[in-house]
Amino acid sequence: MATVSISTPSHETRATPSRLLMVLAFIAIYLIWGTTYLAIRYAVETIPPLVTAGVRHTTAGLILLGYCWSRGFRPRREHWVAGAVVGALFFLVGHGSLHWAEQHVSSGLAALLVASEALWILAIGAAMKQEKINWMNGVGLLLGLVGVGLLTFREFTHISNLTWGMGAVLIGAASWAVGVCISPRLRLPADAMGRAAIPLVCGAVMLLLAAGVSGEFSQVHIHSISLRSALGLLYLITFGSVIAFTAYTWLLQHFSATLVATHSFVNPLVAVLAGWLWASEPMNVRIIVATLVILGAIVLIQRGAKHAGMPEEAVQSD
């Protein structure tokens, strides 16, 4: 679910990458980011959700910021102000709601609902007169709404914890989309890694503050944290936020953003399959059809992005 725009060098300045590194990097963003949804579900089983998200992003953010600092990057006041705005939209609301929701929503279903970010970005961007809707992305938008409707219509006919969870994921996706649309107007660092690290650190601080205000820290009992939750959090920090992110930024330096963005097609599929195989999450005709419809919508929206000017270069923390 994330998104800080990154400028990539022109094709002429990109060195020929190692084929092995290329394969490993694509495997990382395809598989790791697809399995982070299941890792979140495991982590929040015995660790409160805001604490989980706060610890995850604090650790990852400090690692990235430390790396940037060692390369000579020094953030300015305006960077922190912009980072606070983006961090609130991406991580406090976007990821905070996702981690909370996965107490009630299966990881595969959460991933499919997060995939609606592309629809939100197009709709919000058009309302802000940043995007132009053409026939291709317009059809994709309508198709995506149909896919989301297939997933949610039954649950929204009566209120339950699942209903609240699905609503929270959609609110988080919308918040992420707002961040995508306004981040180009903010004074974020020009340094690619710093541009991601600053909002990540700011969002992590907000998540920890929210966890404190909501009383989640008092609910943390080390002896009651299961091994599965601990491993899930460790996986999110090391693989989801550090390794996969590093692979993503490396890929953007050597390949077109459009090619790298194909992870958005694969991640929901991986999440649904991982939840089904390893957590016995439901796999029925409705979910299969909705998956195909949403993925088709994303394809149409991304193809229409060449004409509509949608942002293609993004850092997705999950």
C-alpha positions in Angstrom: 0.0 0.0 0.0 3.2 2.7 -0.9 3.5 6.2 -2.2 6.4 8.6 -2.6 7.2 9.6 -6.1 10.8 8.9 -7.2 12.6 10.4 -10.2 14.4 7.9 -12.2 17.4 8.4 -14.5 16.9 8.4 -18.2 17.4 5.1 -20.1 20.7 6.5 -21.5 22.2 6.8 -18.1 21.2 3.4 -16.8 24.0 0.9 -16.6 23.4 -2.6 -17.8 22.3 -4.5 -14.7 23.2 -8.0 -13.7 20.7 -10.6 -14.9 20.8 -12.4 -11.6 20.2 -9.2 -9.6 17.4 -8.3 -11.9 15.7 -11.7 -11.3 16.2 -11.5 -7.6 14.9 -7.9 -7.4 11.7 -8.7 -9.3 11.2 -11.8 -7.2 11.5 -9.6 -4.1 8.9 -7.0 -5.2 6.5 -9.7 -6.6 6.6 -12.3 -3.8 7.7 -10.4 -0.7 5.3 -7.6 -1.1 2.6 -10.1 -1.9 3.2 -12.0 1.3 3.4 -9.0 3.6 -0.4 -9.1 4.0 -0.2 -12.5 5.6 2.7 -11.4 7.8 0.6 -8.5 9.0 -2.2 -10.9 9.9 0.2 -13.1 11.9 1.8 -10.1 13.6 -1.4 -8.5 14.8 -2.7 -11.8 16.3 -0.8 -11.1 19.6 0.8 -7.7 19.0 -1.6 -4.6 19.0 -1.9 -3.3 15.4 -0.7 0.3 15.9 2.3 -1.0 17.9 3.0 -3.5 15.1 2.9 -0.8 12.4 4.8 1.7 14.6 7.7 -0.7 15.5 7.9 -1.9 11.9 8.2 1.5 10.3 10.4 3.0 13.0 12.9 0.3 12.6 12.8 0.3 8.8 12.7 4.1 8.6 15.8 4.5 10.9 17.7 1.9 8.8 16.9 3.8 5.6 17.6 7.2 7.1 20.9 6.0 8.6 21.9 4.7 5.2 21.0 8.1 3.6 22.9 9.9 6.3 26.0 7.8 5.7 25.9 8.9 2.0 25.8 12.6 3.0 22.1 13.3 3.0 21.0 15.9 5.4 17.2 16.6 5.7 16.0 20.2 6.0 13.1 21.6 8.0 10.9 21.8 4.9 11.6 18.1 4.3 10.3 17.2 7.7 7.2 19.3 7.2 6.4 17.6 3.9 7.3 14.2 5.4 4.9 14.7 8.2 2.0 15.4 5.8 2.9 12.4 3.6 3.7 10.2 6.6 0.2 10.9 8.1 -1.6 10.0 4.8 0.5 6.9 3.9 1.5 5.4 7.2 -0.7 6.7 10.1 -4.0 6.4 8.2 -3.0 4.1 5.3 -1.0 1.5 7.1 -2.5 2.0 10.5 -6.0 1.2 9.2 -4.6 -1.8 7.3 -2.9 -3.3 10.3 -6.0 -2.7 12.4 -8.3 -4.2 9.8 -6.4 -7.4 9.4 -7.6 -8.4 12.9 -10.9 -9.0 11.1 -10.2 -9.2 7.4 -8.3 -12.0 5.7 -5.0 -11.1 4.2 -6.0 -12.0 0.6 -9.2 -9.9 0.9 -7.2 -7.0 2.3 -4.7 -7.1 -0.6 -7.5 -7.0 -3.1 -9.1 -4.0 -1.4 -5.7 -2.2 -1.2 -5.4 -2.8 -5.0 -8.3 -0.3 -5.3 -5.6 2.5 -4.7 -5.3 2.8 -8.5 -9.0 3.6 -8.7 -8.7 6.2 -6.0 -5.6 7.8 -7.5 -7.4 8.2 -10.8 -10.6 9.6 -9.3 -8.9 12.0 -6.9 -6.4 13.1 -9.5 -9.2 13.8 -12.0 -11.0 15.9 -9.3 -7.8 17.8 -8.6 -7.5 18.3 -12.4 -4.1 16.5 -12.3 -5.4 13.6 -14.4 -7.5 13.2 -17.5 -9.9 10.3 -17.8 -9.9 8.7 -21.3 -11.9 5.7 -22.5 -9.3 3.2 -21.4 -8.8 4.3 -17.8 -12.4 5.2 -17.5 -13.4 1.7 -18.3 -10.7 0.5 -15.9 -12.2 2.7 -13.2 -15.7 1.3 -13.7 -14.4 -2.2 -13.9 -12.5 -1.7 -10.6 -15.6 -0.4 -8.9 -17.4 -3.6 -10.0 -14.6 -5.7 -8.6 -14.7 -3.9 -5.2 -18.5 -4.2 -5.2 -18.2 -8.0 -5.7 -16.0 -8.2 -2.7 -18.0 -5.9 -0.4 -21.7 -6.0 -1.3 -22.6 -8.9 0.9 -20.7 -7.7 4.0 -22.1 -4.1 3.7 -25.7 -5.4 3.9 -25.2 -5.9 7.6 -22.8 -4.4 10.0 -20.1 -6.7 11.6 -16.4 -6.5 12.5 -15.7 -7.7 9.0 -17.7 -4.7 7.6 -15.7 -2.3 9.7 -12.5 -3.9 8.7 -13.2 -3.7 5.0 -14.3 -0.1 5.4 -11.0 0.7 7.2 -8.9 -0.9 4.4 -10.8 1.2 1.8 -10.3 4.4 3.9 -6.6 3.6 4.1 -6.4 3.1 0.3 -8.1 6.4 -0.3 -5.7 8.1 2.2 -2.8 6.6 0.3 -4.2 7.9 -3.0 -4.5 11.4 -1.6 -0.9 11.2 -0.6 0.1 10.1 -4.1 -1.7 13.1 -5.6 -0.4 15.8 -3.3 3.2 14.5 -2.7 4.5 16.1 -6.0 3.5 19.5 -4.7 5.4 19.1 -1.4 9.0 19.8 -0.7 10.2 16.3 -0.2 14.0 15.5 -0.6 15.3 15.1 -4.1 17.4 12.2 -2.9 15.4 9.1 -3.8 16.1 7.1 -0.6 15.7 10.2 1.6 12.4 10.9 -0.1 11.1 7.6 1.2 12.9 7.6 4.5 11.6 11.0 5.8 7.8 10.2 5.4 8.5 6.7 6.8 10.1 8.0 10.0 7.4 10.7 10.4 4.6 8.2 10.0 6.3 5.8 12.4 6.4 8.5 15.1 2.7 9.2 14.6 1.8 5.6 14.7 3.7 5.2 18.0 1.9 8.3 19.4 -1.4 6.9 18.3 -0.6 3.6 20.0 0.2 5.4 23.2 -3.0 7.5 23.1 -5.2 4.5 22.4 -3.6 2.5 25.2 -2.1 -0.2 23.0 1.2 -0.2 24.8 -0.5 -1.2 28.0 -1.9 -4.2 26.0 1.6 -5.4 25.1 2.8 -8.4 27.2 6.1 -9.8 26.0 5.3 -13.3 27.4 2.0 -13.4 25.5 3.5 -12.6 22.1 3.5 -15.8 20.0 6.4 -16.9 18.0 4.3 -16.5 14.8 3.6 -12.9 15.6 7.2 -12.1 16.4 8.4 -13.8 13.2 5.7 -11.9 11.2 6.9 -8.6 12.6 10.5 -9.5 11.9 9.6 -10.5 8.3 7.8 -7.1 7.8 10.8 -5.1 9.0 13.6 -7.0 7.2 11.9 -8.3 4.0 8.9 -6.1 3.5 10.3 -2.7 4.4 14.1 -3.0 3.8 15.0 -5.7 1.4 12.0 -5.4 -1.0 12.2 -1.6 -0.9 15.9 -1.6 -1.7 15.1 -4.0 -4.6 12.4 -1.6 -5.8 14.6 1.5 -5.8 17.4 -0.5 -7.6 14.9 -1.6 -10.3 13.7 2.0 -10.8 17.3 3.0 -11.5 17.7 0.4 -14.3 14.2 -0.2 -15.8 11.2 1.8 -16.7 8.7 2.6 -14.0 5.9 1.0 -16.1 7.8 -2.4 -16.0 8.5 -2.1 -12.3 4.9 -1.2 -11.6 3.8 -4.7 -12.8 4.2 -5.7 -9.2 0.8 -4.2 -8.6 -0.7 -7.0 -10.8 1.2 -9.8 -9.0 0.9 -8.8 -5.4 -2.8 -9.4 -4.9 -2.5 -12.8 -6.6 0.3 -13.8 -4.3 -1.5 -12.5 -1.3 -4.7 -14.4 -2.1 -2.8 -17.6 -2.8 -0.5 -17.3 0.3 -3.6 -16.8 2.5 -5.3 -19.8 1.0 -2.3 -22.1 1.1 -0.8 -21.2 4.5 -3.7 -19.7 6.5 -6.7 -21.6 5.1 -8.3 -18.4 4.0 -11.4 -18.8 1.8 -11.0 -19.2 -2.0 -14.4 -19.1 -3.7 -15.8 -18.2 -7.1 -16.6 -14.6 -5.9 -13.0 -13.9 -4.8 -11.6 -15.5 -8.0 -13.9 -13.4 -10.2 -13.3 -10.2 -8.2 -9.5 -10.8 -8.4 -9.6 -11.1 -12.2 -11.9 -8.0 -12.5 -9.7 -5.8 -10.2 -6.5 -6.9 -12.0 -8.1 -6.2 -15.3 -9.0 -2.7 -14.1 -5.4 -2.0 -13.0 -4.1 -3.1 -16.4 -6.5 -0.7 -18.2 -5.8 2.2 -15.8 -2.0 1.8 -16.2 -2.3 1.5 -20.0 -4.5 4.6 -20.0 -1.9 6.4 -17.7 0.2 7.2 -20.8 -2.6 9.4 -22.0 -4.0 10.5 -18.6 -0.7 11.3 -16.9 -1.1 9.1 -13.8 1.9 8.8 -11.5 3.8 5.6 -12.4 6.9 6.0 -10.3 6.1 5.2 -6.7 7.4 3.6 -3.6 5.0 1.1 -2.2 5.9 0.2 1.3 4.0 -3.1 1.0 
